[in-house]
């Protein structure tokens, strides 16, 4: 298999228990090339080089496919940035109906152009999450919400759980030991109509780096006043 990242992603995905088609693996080469060519002007990622991008972006994203059922799911990637984790998941599992949300016009333009180049069908929303979560047409309408943001879990729950339909799941990507954040977020999870569903622990192949995905299941509708403005979330977290 040729290309800079395709062999790494193909073999790494297999180690994670995810079978990629050769065409999907090749798409990651095109994705990497576009990141290298256009990503710098938009300041998308500090991670550079084929090996690190393949491992720390692509495989880290693909690992989530073992954390929940993505087949035919309606998925929103909140704070998508350079497209992680949503676009690698869409490449690996084409049946996903993907929406990428980001607040920055330049990042959304990059994502739209990227998907055009890669012939990936997706929807894009340029808005702050705390605003978009109040849009009636998308509120509580997704099977899965994803976030790779570095915010604390209690803040992420308020921003992301209002997007999730009852019975759906919010997946927050975290480090090796999220127990402290999970405990801190207990009140937020309950207030927003959800419960802790589990924690999926994984290691990125070939790196020795351990990460986790915190799974929070929506059990009933979130109160309409949430999410609040971001400053209010920070100053008075749930």
C-alpha positions in Angstrom: 0.0 0.0 0.0 1.5 3.3 -1.1 1.3 6.7 0.4 2.7 8.4 3.5 -0.1 7.7 5.9 -2.3 5.0 4.3 -0.1 2.1 5.5 0.0 3.5 9.1 -3.7 4.1 9.3 -4.6 0.8 7.6 -2.6 -1.3 10.0 -3.3 0.8 13.0 -7.1 0.6 12.4 -6.8 -3.2 12.2 -5.0 -3.2 15.6 -8.0 -1.2 16.9 -10.4 -3.7 15.5 -11.6 -1.5 12.6 -11.4 -2.8 9.1 -10.6 -0.2 6.5 -11.0 -0.6 2.8 -8.0 0.2 0.7 -9.9 3.1 -0.8 -10.6 4.5 2.6 -7.0 4.2 3.6 -6.0 6.0 0.4 -8.4 8.8 1.3 -6.4 9.5 4.5 -3.4 10.2 2.2 -5.4 12.8 0.4 -6.6 14.2 3.7 -3.1 14.5 5.0 -1.9 16.2 1.8 -4.6 18.8 2.1 -3.8 19.4 5.8 -0.2 20.0 4.9 -1.0 22.2 1.9 -3.8 24.3 3.4 -3.9 23.8 7.1 -1.1 26.1 8.0 -2.9 29.2 6.7 -5.9 28.4 8.9 -3.8 27.4 11.9 -5.6 24.1 12.2 -3.2 21.8 14.0 0.2 22.0 15.7 0.8 18.3 14.9 2.9 17.8 11.8 4.4 15.0 9.8 2.8 11.9 8.3 3.4 9.6 11.3 2.2 11.9 14.0 -0.9 13.0 12.0 -1.7 9.4 11.2 -1.4 8.3 14.8 -2.5 11.3 16.9 -5.3 12.5 14.6 -6.5 9.8 12.3 -6.2 6.7 14.5 -7.2 8.6 17.6 -10.4 9.5 15.9 -11.0 6.0 14.3 -10.7 4.4 17.7 -14.1 5.8 18.7 -15.8 3.4 16.2 -15.3 0.7 18.9 -16.9 2.9 21.6 -20.4 3.1 20.2 -22.5 2.0 17.2 -21.9 4.5 14.4 -23.5 2.6 11.5 -26.2 4.8 9.9 -26.0 7.2 12.9 -26.7 10.9 12.7 -23.5 12.4 14.2 -22.4 16.0 15.1 -18.8 16.9 15.6 -18.8 19.9 17.9 -15.8 22.2 17.6 -14.6 20.2 14.6 -11.5 22.3 13.8 -9.5 20.4 11.2 -12.2 17.7 11.1 -11.3 15.5 14.1 -12.8 13.2 15.1 -15.8 13.4 12.7 -14.2 13.3 9.2 -11.9 10.2 9.9 -15.0 8.5 11.4 -17.0 9.3 8.2 -14.2 8.0 6.0 -14.0 4.8 7.9 -17.8 4.4 8.3 -19.4 6.0 5.3 -22.9 5.3 6.5 -22.6 8.0 9.1 -24.6 11.2 8.4 -22.1 13.8 9.6 -22.5 17.4 10.7 -19.4 19.4 11.5 -19.9 22.5 13.7 -17.2 25.2 14.3 -17.4 28.8 15.3 -14.7 30.0 12.9 -15.5 30.9 9.3 -12.0 29.9 8.1 -12.2 26.5 9.6 -15.7 25.8 8.3 -14.5 26.9 4.8 -11.5 24.6 5.1 -13.8 21.7 6.1 -16.2 22.3 3.3 -13.4 22.4 0.7 -11.8 19.4 2.2 -14.9 17.3 1.9 -15.4 18.5 -1.7 -11.9 17.4 -2.5 -12.3 14.0 -0.7 -15.8 13.5 -2.2 -17.3 13.2 1.3 -20.9 14.2 1.9 -21.3 16.2 5.1 -23.1 19.3 6.5 -21.5 22.3 8.1 -22.6 24.8 10.6 -20.7 27.9 11.5 -21.8 28.9 15.0 -20.9 28.8 18.6 -22.1 25.5 20.1 -24.0 27.3 22.9 -26.0 29.2 20.2 -26.5 26.3 17.7 -27.8 24.1 20.5 -30.9 26.3 20.7 -31.6 26.0 16.9 -35.0 24.1 16.9 -34.1 22.2 13.7 -31.0 20.5 15.2 -31.6 20.6 19.0 -31.8 17.0 20.4 -31.7 15.5 16.9 -28.4 13.6 16.8 -27.7 10.0 17.7 -24.1 10.8 18.6 -22.4 14.1 19.6 -18.6 14.1 19.6 -16.1 16.5 21.2 -12.4 16.5 21.2 -12.2 19.9 23.0 -9.9 20.5 25.9 -12.6 22.0 28.1 -13.6 20.3 31.4 -16.2 17.6 31.1 -18.9 19.5 33.0 -18.6 22.4 30.5 -18.6 20.1 27.6 -21.8 18.4 28.8 -23.7 21.6 28.9 -22.5 22.6 25.4 -23.0 19.2 23.8 -25.8 17.2 25.5 -28.5 19.5 24.2 -27.7 18.3 20.7 -28.3 14.7 21.6 -31.6 13.0 21.0 -33.1 11.0 23.9 -31.5 7.5 23.7 -28.4 9.0 22.0 -25.0 9.4 23.4 -22.4 12.2 23.9 -18.8 11.0 23.5 -16.1 13.2 25.1 -12.5 12.4 24.1 -10.3 12.5 27.2 -6.9 11.4 28.5 -6.0 8.1 30.2 -7.7 8.8 33.5 -11.0 10.9 33.3 -12.3 9.8 36.7 -11.8 13.3 38.3 -13.6 15.0 35.5 -16.4 12.5 35.5 -17.0 13.1 39.2 -16.9 16.8 38.8 -19.5 16.6 36.0 -22.0 14.5 37.9 -24.4 17.3 38.6 -24.2 18.6 35.0 -24.9 15.1 33.6 -28.0 14.7 35.8 -29.3 18.3 35.2 -29.0 17.9 31.4 -31.1 14.7 31.3 -28.3 12.1 31.0 -26.4 9.5 32.8 -22.9 8.1 32.6 -23.0 5.1 30.2 -19.3 4.0 30.4 -15.7 4.8 29.6 -14.0 3.2 26.6 -10.2 3.0 27.2 -7.8 2.5 24.3 -4.2 2.9 23.3 -3.2 4.5 20.0 -1.3 1.8 18.1 2.4 2.2 17.9 2.6 5.1 20.3 2.0 3.8 23.8 -0.4 6.7 24.4 -3.5 5.8 26.3 -6.7 7.8 25.8 -10.3 7.4 26.9 -13.8 8.2 25.5 -16.4 9.1 28.1 -19.9 7.9 27.0 -22.9 9.8 28.4 -26.3 8.6 27.4 -29.3 11.0 27.0 -32.2 9.6 29.0 -34.7 12.6 28.8 -34.9 16.1 27.3 -32.5 18.8 28.6 -34.1 21.8 30.1 -34.6 24.5 27.5 -32.5 27.1 29.2 -29.3 25.1 28.6 -26.7 25.7 27.3 -26.1 29.1 28.8 -23.6 31.6 27.5 -20.1 30.4 27.7 -18.9 32.9 30.2 -21.8 31.9 32.5 -20.8 28.2 32.2 -17.3 29.0 33.2 -18.3 31.4 36.1 -21.0 29.2 37.4 -20.6 25.6 36.2 -23.3 23.0 36.8 
